[in-house]
Amino acid sequence: MKVGFIGIGAMGAAIVPNLVKAGHEVHVWNRSPEATAGLSGVSVLKSPADAFQLDAVMTILANDDAVREVVISPGLPATARKDCIHIMLATISLPLVEELAKFHADAGIGYVSAPVFGTPNMAEAAQLNVVAAGDEAIIDKVQPLLDAIGQKTWRVGADPTHANVVKIAGNMMITLAIEAMGEATALTESYGVSAATFLDILTNTLFASPSYKRYGGFIASETYDPGFKLTLGLKDVNLALSAAEARGTKLPAAEIVRNGMNLAVDKGWGANDWSILAKIAQSRTGLKGSNGNGNGH
């Protein structure tokens, strides 16, 4: 299959080689052309519009504004090849998903929402979990592309917003896990049990899941080098809160997390991994000093 790929960030750069390995003819475009330099077996497109002249185009852009700038403002679906299928891998707002779905339907172009759960390392190993929604027959046509990048595709219905609300709610749950680990380690350390010891026990027993293990490791070692940036996590929490507001309801725990993330941004930690939220959670308990060490007992 001839496929265009738009958005060569850390995830995009990890995904593209697996499309090539699966035998697809891959053509890439990125707003910063230098990001495509390290990719082999691909052709570099002159514009994103060229990607919409292929069998399928996959986009993974940072946020709503980027999607508007690259896809909507130039009116790309309206100029696309009529049998082209657009697969949106990005985490975007539900109103934008609805707008995109209508835009593509009006243009007669297939649209699939397919956000992914996983890290760049998982993407390199083709171990992402893909959450897909859209017309069943259209998803069937692009399933080989989804198979090339993920370990499983979870189909959640014909409404494209279903995939994105799953992704947004899932990311919100990760932030709540980070908040919980921050508060819990503050408590254990105040009694002399280190975060490393506590999290080693819990992430191998009651909470033996990938997110707890990954972010628990960062919290235990106080290593918050960029993985998934806190500012991107804040964007996703805001998307969850906006989605709840549209239903006339609230997400109280997510409000706590958003407040903590904003405090972390104010401290200049926005570019750190989002697990640095745990430091804010720890400090707000009053059980830990600002240096991250336990107060003892």
ABEGO torsion letter per residue (X at the ends): XBBBBBGBBAAAAAAAAAAAAAGBBBBBBBABAAAAAABBGBBBBABAAAAAABABBBBBBABAAAAAAAAAAAGAAAABBAABBBBBABBBBAAAAAAAAAAAAAAGBBBBBBBBBEBAAAAAAGABBBBBBEBAAAAAAAAAAAAAABABBBBAEABAAAAAAAAAAAAAAAAAAAAAAAAAAAAAAAAGBBAAAAAAAAAABABBBAAAAAAAAAAAAGBABBBBBAAAAAAAAAAAAAAAAAAGBBBAAAAAAAAAAAAAAAAGAAABBAAAAAAAAAAAAGABBAAGBBAEX
